[in-house]
């Protein structure tokens, strides 16, 4: 099966969903900070394509509070460091948060926090690889490729404590 993409209307906005074979390769928001390159999208398909539709069903269950994790195969493209960070993101429990620094410590070097932040920001599978669960060292809502309001909404949906509000200045 070839690489393909569809636009999926959701309560979070129209998501661009990219599938590669039987796995999801990308999920991005409108105005995403790091959009997938056009050559990575594949052929356009309708939103009722089976894998896209299955993601849509699981997302609806997640947004209604009926689902806490996704059961879809994933094929994110990244370098070894990024893939390691994305795997750690998948291990953050529903309804909790961690920090970039804590992830860097798990990788063996607190000084990697900035590099971890870069990898988190380039997560190609928004929501199902829960990069929204990573906050600043002081608990503030920092950088989210889909926008801070979506990040806040996802954390509130999960019942995660938001220690500090986003700084305006």
DSSP file (Angstrom, degrees, kcal/mol; ACC not computed):
  #  RESIDUE AA STRUCTURE BP1 BP2  ACC     N-H-->O    O-->H-N    N-H-->O    O-->H-N    TCO  KAPPA ALPHA  PHI   PSI    X-CA   Y-CA   Z-CA
    1    1 A X              0   0    0      0, 0.0    20,-0.2     0, 0.0    21,-0.1   0.000 360.0 360.0 360.0 140.4    0.0    0.0    0.0
    2    2 A X        -     0   0    0      1,-0.1    19,-0.5    18,-0.1     2,-0.2  -0.307 360.0 -88.3 -85.1 164.1    1.3    3.4   -0.9
    3    3 A X  E     +A   20   0A   0     17,-0.2    40,-2.1    -2,-0.1     2,-0.3  -0.537  58.0 167.9 -69.8 137.8    1.9    6.5    1.2
    4    4 A X  E     -Ab  19  43A   0     15,-2.5    15,-3.0    38,-0.3     2,-0.3  -0.958  21.0-153.9-150.6 163.0   -1.2    8.6    1.3
    5    5 A X  E     -Ab  18  44A   0     38,-2.4    40,-2.6    -2,-0.3     2,-0.3  -0.978   8.3-179.4-143.2 155.5   -2.8   11.5    3.2
    6    6 A X  E     -A   17   0A   0     11,-2.1    11,-3.0    -2,-0.3     2,-0.6  -0.981  30.1-118.3-147.9 156.1   -6.2   12.9    4.0
    7    7 A X  E     -A   16   0A   0     38,-0.3     2,-0.6    -2,-0.3     9,-0.2  -0.890  29.5-161.6 -96.8 125.3   -7.6   15.9    5.8
    8    8 A X  E     -A   15   0A   0      7,-3.2     7,-2.7    -2,-0.6     2,-0.3  -0.927  12.5-137.8-113.1 112.6   -9.6   14.8    8.8
    9    9 A X        +     0   0    0     -2,-0.6     2,-0.3     5,-0.2     5,-0.2  -0.524  37.8 160.5 -68.3 130.5  -12.1   17.3   10.3
   10   10 A X    >   -     0   0    0      3,-0.5     3,-1.4    -2,-0.3    46,-0.0  -0.871  57.3 -98.2-140.6 173.3  -12.0   17.1   14.1
   11   11 A X  T 3  S+     0   0    0     -2,-0.3     3,-0.1     1,-0.3    -2,-0.1   0.660 124.0  55.8 -67.2 -15.4  -12.9   19.2   17.2
   12   12 A X  T 3  S-     0   0    0      1,-0.5    -1,-0.3   138,-0.0     2,-0.2   0.422 125.8 -88.8 -94.0  -0.3   -9.2   20.3   17.2
   13   13 A X    <   -     0   0    0     -3,-1.4     2,-0.6    16,-0.1    -3,-0.5  -0.539  68.6 -37.0 113.3 175.0   -9.3   21.6   13.6
   14   14 A X        -     0   0    0     -5,-0.2     2,-0.4    -2,-0.2    -5,-0.2  -0.621  63.6-154.7 -74.9 115.5   -8.6   19.9   10.4
   15   15 A X  E     -A    8   0A   0     -7,-2.7    -7,-3.2    -2,-0.6     2,-0.7  -0.739  11.2-135.6 -92.9 138.9   -5.8   17.4   10.9
   16   16 A X  E     -AC   7  28A   0     12,-2.6    12,-2.1    -2,-0.4     2,-0.5  -0.856  25.9-165.5 -89.6 119.1   -3.5   16.3    8.1
   17   17 A X  E     -AC   6  27A   0    -11,-3.0   -11,-2.1    -2,-0.7     2,-0.5  -0.934   5.0-166.7-113.5 125.0   -3.1   12.5    8.5
   18   18 A X  E     -AC   5  26A   0      8,-3.2     7,-3.1    -2,-0.5     8,-1.7  -0.944   4.3-168.9-114.6 129.0   -0.4   10.7    6.6
   19   19 A X  E     -AC   4  24A   0    -15,-3.0   -15,-2.5    -2,-0.5     2,-0.4  -0.901  10.3-167.3-116.5 145.9   -0.4    6.9    6.4
   20   20 A X  E >   -AC   3  23A   0      3,-3.3     3,-1.7    -2,-0.4     2,-0.3  -0.927  68.1 -49.5-131.9 106.3    2.4    4.7    5.1
   21   21 A X  T 3  S-     0   0    0    -19,-0.5   -19,-0.1    -2,-0.4   -17,-0.1  -0.531 122.8 -21.4  64.5-126.2    1.2    1.1    4.5
   22   22 A X  T 3  S+     0   0    0     -2,-0.3    51,-0.4    -3,-0.1     2,-0.3   0.142 125.6  80.7-100.2  18.6   -0.7    0.1    7.7
   23   23 A X  E <  S-C   20   0A   0     -3,-1.7    -3,-3.3    49,-0.1     2,-0.4  -0.912  79.6-115.1-126.7 152.0    1.0    2.6    9.9
   24   24 A X  E     +Cd  19  74A   0     49,-2.8    51,-3.4    -2,-0.3    -5,-0.3  -0.697  28.6 175.8 -81.9 134.3    0.5    6.3   10.6
   25   25 A X  E     +     0   0A   0     -7,-3.1    52,-0.4    -2,-0.4     2,-0.3   0.580  63.1  12.1-112.6 -18.1    3.5    8.4    9.6
   26   26 A X  E     +C   18   0A   0     -8,-1.7    -8,-3.2    50,-0.1    -1,-0.3  -0.958  43.4 178.0-163.5 141.9    2.2   11.9   10.3
   27   27 A X  E     +Ce  17 125A   0     97,-3.2    99,-1.7    -2,-0.3     2,-0.3  -0.904  24.7 170.6-142.9 113.5   -0.6   13.9   12.1
   28   28 A X  E     -C   16   0A   0    -12,-2.1   -12,-2.6    -2,-0.3     2,-0.1  -0.929  25.9-129.3-130.5 153.2   -0.3   17.6   12.0
   29   29 A X    >   -     0   0    0     -2,-0.3     3,-1.6   -14,-0.2     2,-0.2  -0.461  43.1 -83.9 -88.2 162.2   -2.5   20.6   12.9
   30   30 A X  T 3  S+     0   0    0      1,-0.3    -1,-0.1   -16,-0.2   -15,-0.0  -0.498 121.5  17.7 -60.9 136.5   -3.3   23.6   10.7
   31   31 A X  T 3  S+     0   0    0      1,-0.2    -1,-0.3    -2,-0.2   116,-0.0   0.700  89.8 179.8  72.8  18.8   -0.4   26.0   11.1
   32   32 A X    X   -     0   0    0     -3,-1.6     3,-0.6     1,-0.1    -1,-0.2  -0.216  31.9-130.8 -53.9 139.5    1.9   23.3   12.4
   33   33 A X  T 3  S+     0   0    0    112,-0.9     2,-0.4     1,-0.3    -1,-0.1   0.859 101.5  28.9 -63.1 -37.4    5.3   24.6   13.2
   34   34 A X  T 3  S-     0   0    0     87,-0.2    -1,-0.3    89,-0.1     3,-0.1  -0.654  84.1-169.4-126.3  74.3    7.1   21.8   11.4
   35   35 A X    <   -     0   0    0     -3,-0.6     2,-0.1    -2,-0.4     3,-0.1  -0.247  32.5 -99.8 -64.4 153.0    4.8   20.7    8.6
   36   36 A X        -     0   0    0      1,-0.1    -1,-0.1    88,-0.1     5,-0.1  -0.474  46.0-100.9 -68.6 141.9    5.7   17.5    6.8
   37   37 A X    >   -     0   0    0     -2,-0.1     3,-2.3     1,-0.1     4,-0.4  -0.349  29.0-116.6 -64.1 146.9    7.4   18.1    3.4
   38   38 A X  G >> S+     0   0    0      1,-0.3     3,-1.7     2,-0.2     4,-0.5   0.855 114.9  58.9 -52.5 -39.9    5.1   17.8    0.4
   39   39 A X  G 34 S+     0   0    0      1,-0.3    -1,-0.3     2,-0.2     3,-0.1   0.664 100.8  57.6 -68.4 -13.4    7.1   14.9   -0.9
   40   40 A X  G <4 S+     0   0    0     -3,-2.3    -1,-0.3     1,-0.1    -2,-0.2   0.481  90.9  74.1 -91.7  -2.8    6.4   13.0    2.3
   41   41 A X  T <4 S-     0   0    0     -3,-1.7   -22,-0.3    -4,-0.4    -2,-0.2   0.831  77.3-163.0 -82.8 -32.4    2.6   13.2    2.0
   42   42 A X     <  -     0   0    0     -4,-0.5   -38,-0.3    -3,-0.1     2,-0.2  -0.422  46.2 -17.4  78.5-160.3    2.0   10.7   -0.8
   43   43 A X  E    S-b    4   0A   0    -40,-2.1   -38,-2.4    -2,-0.1     2,-0.2  -0.513  72.4-108.9 -83.3 146.9   -1.3   10.5   -2.7
   44   44 A X  E     +b    5   0A   0    -40,-0.2     2,-0.3    -2,-0.2   -38,-0.2  -0.513  41.2 174.7 -74.0 142.1   -4.4   12.2   -1.5
   45   45 A X        -     0   0    0    -40,-2.6   -38,-0.3    -2,-0.2     2,-0.1  -0.876  35.1 -88.6-136.1 169.9   -7.3   10.0   -0.3
   46   46 A X    >   -     0   0    0     -2,-0.3     3,-2.0   -40,-0.1     6,-0.2  -0.421  37.4-112.0 -78.2 157.4  -10.6   10.6    1.3
   47   47 A X  T 3  S+     0   0    0      1,-0.3     9,-0.2   -40,-0.2    -1,-0.1   0.617 114.4  67.5 -65.9 -12.0  -11.0   10.8    5.1
   48   48 A X  T 3   +     0   0    0      4,-0.1    -1,-0.3     5,-0.1   -40,-0.0   0.358  66.5 128.8 -91.1   7.5  -12.9    7.5    5.0
   49   49 A X  S <> S-     0   0    0     -3,-2.0     4,-3.1     1,-0.1     5,-0.3  -0.414  74.6-111.4 -55.8 138.1   -9.8    5.6    4.0
   50   50 A X  H  > S+     0   0    0      1,-0.2     4,-2.3     2,-0.2     5,-0.2   0.829 111.6  41.0 -51.7 -47.9   -9.6    2.7    6.5
   51   51 A X  H  > S+     0   0    0      2,-0.2     4,-2.3     1,-0.2    -1,-0.2   0.916 118.0  47.4 -69.6 -40.8   -6.5    3.8    8.5
   52   52 A X  H  > S+     0   0    0      2,-0.2     4,-2.5     1,-0.2    -2,-0.2   0.924 113.6  48.6 -63.4 -44.1   -7.5    7.4    8.6
   53   53 A X  H  X S+     0   0    0     -4,-3.1     4,-2.3     2,-0.2    -2,-0.2   0.891 109.5  52.3 -63.4 -39.9  -11.0    6.6    9.6
   54   54 A X  H  X S+     0   0    0     -4,-2.3     4,-2.4    -5,-0.3    -1,-0.2   0.908 109.9  48.7 -64.6 -40.8   -9.7    4.3   12.4
   55   55 A X  H  X S+     0   0    0     -4,-2.3     4,-3.0     1,-0.2     5,-0.2   0.931 109.4  53.5 -61.4 -43.8   -7.6    7.1   13.7
   56   56 A X  H  X S+     0   0    0     -4,-2.5     4,-2.3     1,-0.2    -2,-0.2   0.889 109.4  48.2 -57.8 -40.7  -10.6    9.4   13.5
   57   57 A X  H  X S+     0   0    0     -4,-2.3     4,-2.1     2,-0.2    -1,-0.2   0.931 113.6  46.0 -65.8 -45.8  -12.6    7.0   15.6
   58   58 A X  H  X S+     0   0    0     -4,-2.4     4,-2.4     1,-0.2    -2,-0.2   0.887 112.3  51.6 -65.6 -37.8   -9.9    6.6   18.2
   59   59 A X  H  X S+     0   0    0     -4,-3.0     4,-3.0     2,-0.2     5,-0.2   0.920 108.4  51.0 -64.1 -43.2   -9.4   10.3   18.3
   60   60 A X  H  X S+     0   0    0     -4,-2.3     4,-1.4    -5,-0.2     6,-0.2   0.903 110.9  49.0 -60.3 -40.7  -13.1   10.9   18.9
   61   61 A X  H  <>S+     0   0    0     -4,-2.1     5,-2.5     2,-0.2     6,-1.1   0.905 112.3  48.6 -64.7 -41.1  -13.0    8.4   21.7
   62   62 A X  H ><5S+     0   0    0     -4,-2.4     3,-1.5     4,-0.3    -2,-0.2   0.937 111.1  49.3 -63.0 -47.2  -10.0   10.1   23.2
   63   63 A X  H 3<5S+     0   0    0     -4,-3.0    -1,-0.2     1,-0.3    -2,-0.2   0.748 110.3  51.3 -67.9 -22.5  -11.6   13.6   23.0
   64   64 A X  T 3<5S-     0   0    0     -4,-1.4    -1,-0.3    -5,-0.2    -2,-0.2   0.418 118.9-110.4 -92.6   2.3  -14.8   12.3   24.6
   65   65 A X  T < 5S+     0   0    0     -3,-1.5    -3,-0.2    -4,-0.3    -2,-0.1   0.555  91.2 110.6  84.2   8.4  -12.7   10.8   27.5
   66   66 A X  S   <S+     0   0    0     -5,-2.5     2,-0.4    -6,-0.2    -4,-0.3   0.613  73.2  47.7 -89.3 -13.4  -13.4    7.2   26.5
   67   67 A X        -     0   0    0     -6,-1.1    -2,-0.2    -8,-0.1     3,-0.1  -0.981  48.5-179.0-133.1 139.4   -9.8    6.4   25.5
   68   68 A X  S    S+     0   0    0     -2,-0.4     2,-0.3     1,-0.3    -1,-0.1   0.540  75.1  22.5-113.2 -12.4   -6.5    7.1   27.2
   69   69 A X  S    S-     0   0    0     25,-0.0     2,-0.3   -11,-0.0    -1,-0.3  -0.981  76.7-113.9-149.6 161.9   -4.1    5.6   24.6
   70   70 A X        -     0   0    0     -2,-0.3   -15,-0.0    58,-0.3   -11,-0.0  -0.735   9.4-157.8-101.9 145.8   -4.1    4.9   20.9
   71   71 A X        +     0   0    0     -2,-0.3     2,-0.3     2,-0.1    -1,-0.1  -0.107  52.5 118.0-111.2  33.1   -3.9    1.4   19.3
   72   72 A X        -     0   0    0     56,-0.0     2,-0.2   -17,-0.0   -49,-0.1  -0.762  67.8-110.3-105.3 147.0   -2.6    2.2   15.9
   73   73 A X        -     0   0    0    -51,-0.4   -49,-2.8    -2,-0.3     2,-0.4  -0.485  37.3-156.2 -69.4 143.5    0.7    1.2   14.3
   74   74 A X  B     -d   24   0A   0    -51,-0.3   -49,-0.2    -2,-0.2   -55,-0.1  -0.953  23.9-179.2-128.2 144.9    3.1    4.1   13.9
   75   75 A X        +     0   0    0    -51,-3.4     2,-0.2    -2,-0.4   -52,-0.1  -0.498  16.7 177.1-137.8  65.7    6.0    4.8   11.5
   76   76 A X        -     0   0    0      1,-0.1     2,-0.6     7,-0.1   -50,-0.1  -0.501  23.7-136.3 -73.5 140.3    7.5    8.2   12.4
   77   77 A X        +     0   0    0    -52,-0.4     2,-0.3    -2,-0.2    47,-0.1  -0.857  48.5 117.4 -98.9 123.7   10.5    9.2   10.4
   78   78 A X        -     0   0    0     -2,-0.6     2,-0.0    45,-0.0    45,-0.0  -0.973  61.8 -79.6-167.5 174.3   13.4   10.7   12.4
   79   79 A X     >  -     0   0    0     -2,-0.3     4,-2.6     1,-0.1     5,-0.2  -0.269  55.3 -92.4 -79.7 175.6   16.9   10.3   13.4
   80   80 A X  H  > S+     0   0    0      1,-0.2     4,-1.9     2,-0.2     5,-0.1   0.880 125.7  48.7 -58.5 -42.3   18.0    7.9   16.2
   81   81 A X  H  > S+     0   0    0      2,-0.2     4,-2.3     1,-0.2    -1,-0.2   0.939 112.1  48.3 -64.6 -47.6   17.8   10.6   18.9
   82   82 A X  H  > S+     0   0    0      1,-0.2     4,-3.0     2,-0.2     5,-0.2   0.926 110.7  50.8 -58.9 -46.1   14.4   11.8   17.8
   83   83 A X  H  X S+     0   0    0     -4,-2.6     4,-2.0     1,-0.2    -1,-0.2   0.882 109.5  51.6 -61.5 -38.2   13.0    8.3   17.8
   84   84 A X  H  X S+     0   0    0     -4,-1.9     4,-1.8    -5,-0.2    -1,-0.2   0.916 112.1  46.1 -63.9 -43.0   14.3    7.7   21.3
   85   85 A X  H  X S+     0   0    0     -4,-2.3     4,-2.1     2,-0.2    -2,-0.2   0.929 111.1  51.8 -65.1 -45.2   12.7   10.9   22.5
   86   86 A X  H  X S+     0   0    0     -4,-3.0     4,-1.5     1,-0.2    -1,-0.2   0.865 107.5  53.4 -62.0 -35.2    9.4   10.1   20.8
   87   87 A X  H  X S+     0   0    0     -4,-2.0     4,-0.6    -5,-0.2    -1,-0.2   0.907 107.6  50.8 -64.8 -40.7    9.4    6.6   22.4
   88   88 A X  H >< S+     0   0    0     -4,-1.8     3,-1.0     1,-0.2     4,-0.4   0.876 105.1  57.3 -63.8 -36.4    9.8    8.3   25.8
   89   89 A X  H >< S+     0   0    0     -4,-2.1     3,-1.5     1,-0.3    41,-0.2   0.896 101.4  56.2 -60.1 -38.9    6.9   10.5   25.1
   90   90 A X  H 3< S+     0   0    0     -4,-1.5    -1,-0.3     1,-0.3    -2,-0.2   0.703 102.6  57.6 -66.3 -18.6    4.7    7.4   24.5
   91   91 A X  T << S+     0   0    0     -3,-1.0     2,-0.5    -4,-0.6    -1,-0.3   0.520  77.1 106.4 -90.5  -6.7    5.7    6.3   28.0
   92   92 A X  S <  S-     0   0    0     -3,-1.5    38,-0.1    -4,-0.4     3,-0.1  -0.632  78.7-118.3 -73.7 120.4    4.3    9.5   29.8
   93   93 A X    >   -     0   0    0     -2,-0.5     3,-1.7     1,-0.1    -1,-0.1  -0.236  31.0 -92.5 -63.6 147.2    1.1    8.3   31.5
   94   94 A X  T 3  S+     0   0    0      1,-0.3    -1,-0.1   -26,-0.1     3,-0.1  -0.282 112.2  22.2 -51.0 135.1   -2.2    9.8   30.5
   95   95 A X  T 3  S+     0   0    0      1,-0.3    66,-0.4    -3,-0.1     2,-0.3   0.562 107.4  94.4  81.0   8.6   -3.1   12.8   32.7
   96   96 A X    <   -     0   0    0     -3,-1.7     2,-0.3    64,-0.2    -1,-0.3  -0.842  55.7-151.0-126.2 166.6    0.5   13.5   33.8
   97   97 A X        -     0   0    0     -2,-0.3     2,-0.3    -3,-0.1    37,-0.2  -0.888   8.1-173.6-130.1 163.6    3.3   15.8   32.6
   98   98 A X  E     -f  134   0B   0     35,-2.2    37,-3.0    -2,-0.3     2,-0.3  -0.843  23.4-112.6-141.6-180.0    7.0   15.8   32.6
   99   99 A X  E  >  -f  135   0B   0     -2,-0.3     4,-1.9    35,-0.2    37,-0.2  -0.770  21.9-115.6-118.1 163.3    9.7   18.3   31.6
  100  100 A X  H  > S+     0   0    0     35,-0.9     4,-2.2    -2,-0.3     5,-0.1   0.904 118.4  53.2 -60.0 -41.8   12.3   18.6   28.9
  101  101 A X  H  > S+     0   0    0      1,-0.2     4,-2.4     2,-0.2    -1,-0.2   0.887 105.7  52.1 -62.6 -40.5   15.0   18.4   31.6
  102  102 A X  H  > S+     0   0    0      1,-0.2     4,-2.0     2,-0.2    -1,-0.2   0.894 110.1  48.9 -64.6 -38.8   13.5   15.2   33.1
  103  103 A X  H  X S+     0   0    0     -4,-1.9     4,-1.3     2,-0.2    -1,-0.2   0.901 109.8  52.2 -65.6 -39.5   13.5   13.6   29.6
  104  104 A X  H  <>S+     0   0    0     -4,-2.2     5,-2.2     1,-0.2     4,-0.4   0.902 107.5  51.9 -62.7 -41.0   17.2   14.7   29.1
  105  105 A X  H ><5S+     0   0    0     -4,-2.4     3,-1.6     1,-0.2    -1,-0.2   0.910 105.8  54.5 -61.9 -41.8   18.1   13.1   32.5
  106  106 A X  H 3<5S+     0   0    0     -4,-2.0    -1,-0.2     1,-0.3    -2,-0.2   0.821 105.7  53.8 -60.9 -29.5   16.5    9.9   31.4
  107  107 A X  T 3<5S-     0   0    0     -4,-1.3    -1,-0.3    -3,-0.2    -2,-0.2   0.534 126.7-104.0 -81.7  -6.2   18.7   10.0   28.3
  108  108 A X  T < 5S+     0   0    0     -3,-1.6     2,-0.3    -4,-0.4    -3,-0.2   0.449  95.6  69.9 103.7   0.4   21.7   10.4   30.6
  109  109 A X    > < -     0   0    0     -5,-2.2     3,-2.4     1,-0.1    -2,-0.1  -0.794  55.1-159.5-156.9 107.9   22.6   14.1   30.3
  110  110 A X  G >  S+     0   0    0      1,-0.3     3,-1.6    -2,-0.3    -5,-0.2   0.775  93.1  70.8 -55.7 -27.2   20.6   17.0   31.7
  111  111 A X  G 3  S+     0   0    0      1,-0.3     3,-0.4    -7,-0.1    -1,-0.3   0.554  82.3  72.9 -69.9  -5.9   22.4   19.3   29.2
  112  112 A X  G <>  +     0   0    0     -3,-2.4     4,-3.0     1,-0.2    -1,-0.3   0.405  64.0 106.1 -84.8   3.1   20.4   17.6   26.4
  113  113 A X  H <> S+     0   0    0     -3,-1.6     4,-2.4     1,-0.2    -1,-0.2   0.864  79.1  47.9 -54.6 -41.4   17.2   19.4   27.4
  114  114 A X  H  > S+     0   0    0     -3,-0.4     4,-1.9     2,-0.2    -1,-0.2   0.906 113.0  47.8 -66.9 -40.8   17.4   21.8   24.5
  115  115 A X  H  > S+     0   0    0     -4,-0.3     4,-2.2     2,-0.2    -2,-0.2   0.886 110.6  52.4 -66.6 -38.4   18.0   19.0   22.0
  116  116 A X  H  X S+     0   0    0     -4,-3.0     4,-2.9     2,-0.2    -2,-0.2   0.931 107.5  52.8 -60.1 -45.4   15.1   17.1   23.6
  117  117 A X  H  X S+     0   0    0     -4,-2.4     4,-2.4    -5,-0.2    -2,-0.2   0.884 107.9  50.8 -58.0 -40.0   12.9   20.1   23.1
  118  118 A X  H  X S+     0   0    0     -4,-1.9     4,-1.0     2,-0.2    -1,-0.2   0.919 111.9  46.7 -64.1 -43.8   13.9   20.2   19.4
  119  119 A X  H  < S+     0   0    0     -4,-2.2     3,-0.5     2,-0.2    -2,-0.2   0.906 111.7  51.0 -65.5 -41.6   13.0   16.5   19.0
  120  120 A X  H >< S+     0   0    0     -4,-2.9     3,-1.5     1,-0.2    -2,-0.2   0.921 108.5  52.6 -60.7 -43.6    9.7   17.0   20.9
  121  121 A X  H 3< S+     0   0    0     -4,-2.4    -1,-0.2     1,-0.3   -87,-0.2   0.725 108.6  50.8 -65.7 -21.6    8.8   19.9   18.6
  122  122 A X  T 3< S+     0   0    0     -4,-1.0     2,-0.3    -3,-0.5    -1,-0.3   0.239  73.7 137.9-101.6  12.6    9.4   17.8   15.6
  123  123 A X    <   -     0   0    0     -3,-1.5     3,-0.3     1,-0.2   -89,-0.1  -0.437  40.4-160.1 -56.7 118.0    7.2   14.9   16.7
  124  124 A X  S    S+     0   0    0     -2,-0.3   -97,-3.2     1,-0.2     2,-0.4   0.550  78.2  64.1 -82.6  -5.3    5.4   14.0   13.5
  125  125 A X  B  > S-e   27   0A   0    -99,-0.3     4,-2.4     4,-0.1    -1,-0.2  -0.541  76.0-165.6-120.3  66.4    2.5   12.2   15.3
  126  126 A X  T  4  +     0   0    0    -99,-1.7     2,-2.2    -2,-0.4     4,-0.2  -0.111  68.7   5.3 -51.0 146.7    0.8   14.9   17.3
  127  127 A X  T  4 S+     0   0    0      2,-0.4    -1,-0.2     1,-0.2     3,-0.1  -0.389 124.8  60.5  75.6 -58.5   -1.6   13.7   20.0
  128  128 A X  T  4 S+     0   0    0     -2,-2.2     2,-0.7     1,-0.3   -58,-0.3   0.825 108.7  45.1 -74.4 -27.2   -0.9    9.9   19.7
  129  129 A X  S  < S-     0   0    0     -4,-2.4     2,-2.5    -6,-0.0    -2,-0.4  -0.922 104.5-137.8-104.3  99.6    2.7   10.5   20.6
  130  130 A X    >   +     0   0    0     -2,-0.7     3,-1.6   -41,-0.2    -4,-0.1  -0.282  48.3 151.4 -74.6  70.2    1.8   12.8   23.5
  131  131 A X  G >   +     0   0    0     -2,-2.5     3,-1.6     1,-0.3    -1,-0.2   0.682  65.8  76.6 -67.4 -16.5    4.3   15.7   23.2
  132  132 A X  G 3  S+     0   0    0      1,-0.3    -1,-0.3    -3,-0.1    23,-0.1   0.668  82.2  68.9 -66.8 -14.4    1.6   17.9   24.8
  133  133 A X  G <  S+     0   0    0     -3,-1.6   -35,-2.2   -36,-0.1     2,-0.5   0.392  80.1  91.7 -85.6   3.6    2.5   16.2   28.1
  134  134 A X  E <   +f   98   0B   0     -3,-1.6     8,-0.3   -37,-0.2   -35,-0.2  -0.888  55.7 173.8-103.3 125.6    5.9   18.0   28.2
  135  135 A X  E     -f   99   0B   0    -37,-3.0   -35,-0.9    -2,-0.5     6,-0.2  -0.710  35.6 -80.3-123.0 172.5    6.0   21.3   30.0
  136  136 A X    >   -     0   0    0      4,-2.9     3,-2.3    -2,-0.2    -1,-0.2  -0.199  49.4 -98.6 -68.6 165.9    8.6   23.8   31.0
  137  137 A X  T 3  S+     0   0    0      1,-0.3    -1,-0.1     2,-0.1   -38,-0.1   0.799 126.8  48.3 -57.3 -31.1   10.8   23.3   34.1
  138  138 A X  T 3  S-     0   0    0      2,-0.1    -1,-0.3    26,-0.0    -2,-0.1   0.321 125.1-101.6 -92.6   8.4    8.5   25.7   36.1
  139  139 A X  S <  S+     0   0    0     -3,-2.3    25,-1.2     1,-0.3    24,-0.3   0.473  74.7 145.4  88.2   1.5    5.4   23.9   34.8
  140  140 A X        -     0   0    0     23,-0.2    -4,-2.9     1,-0.1     2,-0.8  -0.379  59.5-106.3 -74.8 151.9    4.5   26.5   32.2
  141  141 A X        +     0   0    0     23,-0.4     2,-0.3    -6,-0.2    26,-0.2  -0.684  51.6 176.1 -76.3 113.6    3.0   25.6   28.9
  142  142 A X        -     0   0    0     -2,-0.8    -8,-0.1    -8,-0.3    24,-0.0  -0.838  39.2 -17.1-121.2 158.7    5.8   26.0   26.5
  143  143 A X        +     0   0    0     -2,-0.3     2,-0.4     1,-0.1    -1,-0.3   0.678  54.5 172.8  13.5 116.0    6.1   25.3   22.8
  144  144 A X    >   -     0   0    0     -3,-0.1     3,-2.6     1,-0.1    -1,-0.1  -0.948  30.8-141.7-142.4 123.4    3.6   23.1   21.1
  145  145 A X  T 3  S+     0   0    0     -2,-0.4  -112,-0.9     1,-0.3     3,-0.1   0.729 104.9  50.1 -59.1 -22.8    3.6   22.8   17.3
  146  146 A X  T 3  S-     0   0    0      1,-0.2    -1,-0.3  -114,-0.2     4,-0.2   0.400 126.8 -88.0 -94.6   2.0   -0.2   22.8   17.3
  147  147 A X    <>  -     0   0    0     -3,-2.6     4,-1.9     2,-0.1     3,-0.3   0.123  31.8 -95.9 101.7 144.0   -0.5   25.9   19.4
  148  148 A X  H  > S+     0   0    0      1,-0.2     4,-2.8     2,-0.2     5,-0.2   0.807 119.6  59.8 -64.9 -30.9   -0.6   26.5   23.2
  149  149 A X  H  > S+     0   0    0      2,-0.2     4,-2.3     1,-0.2    -1,-0.2   0.908 107.2  46.4 -65.3 -39.1   -4.4   26.6   23.3
  150  150 A X  H  > S+     0   0    0     -3,-0.3     4,-2.7    -4,-0.2    -2,-0.2   0.908 111.5  52.4 -66.1 -40.5   -4.6   23.1   21.9
  151  151 A X  H  X S+     0   0    0     -4,-1.9     4,-2.4     2,-0.2     5,-0.2   0.941 111.0  46.7 -59.4 -47.4   -1.9   22.0   24.3
  152  152 A X  H  X S+     0   0    0     -4,-2.8     4,-2.7     1,-0.2     5,-0.2   0.918 111.8  51.4 -60.5 -44.3   -3.9   23.4   27.3
  153  153 A X  H  X S+     0   0    0     -4,-2.3     4,-2.6     1,-0.2    -2,-0.2   0.919 111.0  47.4 -60.5 -44.8   -7.1   21.8   26.0
  154  154 A X  H  X S+     0   0    0     -4,-2.7     4,-1.8     2,-0.2    -1,-0.2   0.901 113.7  47.4 -65.5 -41.2   -5.5   18.4   25.7
  155  155 A X  H  X>S+     0   0    0     -4,-2.4     5,-2.5    -5,-0.2     4,-0.6   0.905 113.3  48.0 -67.4 -40.7   -3.9   18.6   29.2
  156  156 A X  H ><5S+     0   0    0     -4,-2.7     3,-0.9    -5,-0.2    -2,-0.2   0.911 108.6  55.0 -65.1 -41.0   -7.2   19.8   30.7
  157  157 A X  H 3<5S+     0   0    0     -4,-2.6    -1,-0.2     1,-0.3    -2,-0.2   0.895 110.9  45.5 -55.8 -41.8   -9.0   17.0   28.9
  158  158 A X  H 3<5S-     0   0    0     -4,-1.8    -1,-0.3    -5,-0.1    -2,-0.2   0.567 113.2-119.9 -79.9  -9.2   -6.7   14.5   30.5
  159  159 A X  T <<5 +     0   0    0     -3,-0.9    -3,-0.2    -4,-0.6     2,-0.2   0.726  55.0 162.3  76.1  20.8   -7.0   16.1   33.9
  160  160 A X      < -     0   0    0     -5,-2.5     2,-0.3    -6,-0.2    -1,-0.2  -0.515  44.8-109.8 -74.3 139.3   -3.3   16.9   34.0
  161  161 A X        -     0   0    0    -66,-0.4     2,-0.8    -2,-0.2    -1,-0.1  -0.513  22.8-153.8 -69.0 132.6   -2.3   19.5   36.5
  162  162 A X        -     0   0    0     -2,-0.3   -22,-0.1     1,-0.2    -1,-0.1  -0.903  11.7-173.0-107.8 102.5   -1.1   22.7   34.9
  163  163 A X        +     0   0    0     -2,-0.8     2,-0.4   -24,-0.3    -1,-0.2   0.913  65.7  17.8 -67.0 -47.1    1.2   24.2   37.5
  164  164 A X  S    S-     0   0    0    -25,-1.2   -23,-0.4     3,-0.0    -1,-0.1  -0.943  77.3-121.8-129.2 147.2    1.9   27.5   35.9
  165  165 A X        -     0   0    0     -2,-0.4     2,-0.1   -25,-0.2   -25,-0.1  -0.459  46.2 -81.8 -82.3 160.7    0.1   29.4   33.2
  166  166 A X        -     0   0    0     -2,-0.1     2,-0.3   -26,-0.1    -1,-0.1  -0.370  46.2-117.5 -62.6 135.2    1.8   30.5   30.0
  167  167 A X        -     0   0    0    -26,-0.2    -1,-0.1     1,-0.1    -3,-0.0  -0.566  18.0-160.1 -73.0 136.8    3.9   33.6   30.3
  168  168 A X              0   0    0     -2,-0.3    -1,-0.1     1,-0.1    -2,-0.0   0.685 360.0 360.0 -90.0 -20.0    2.6   36.4   28.1
  169  169 A X              0   0    0      0, 0.0    -1,-0.1     0, 0.0    -2,-0.1   0.357 360.0 360.0-125.2 360.0    5.9   38.4   28.2
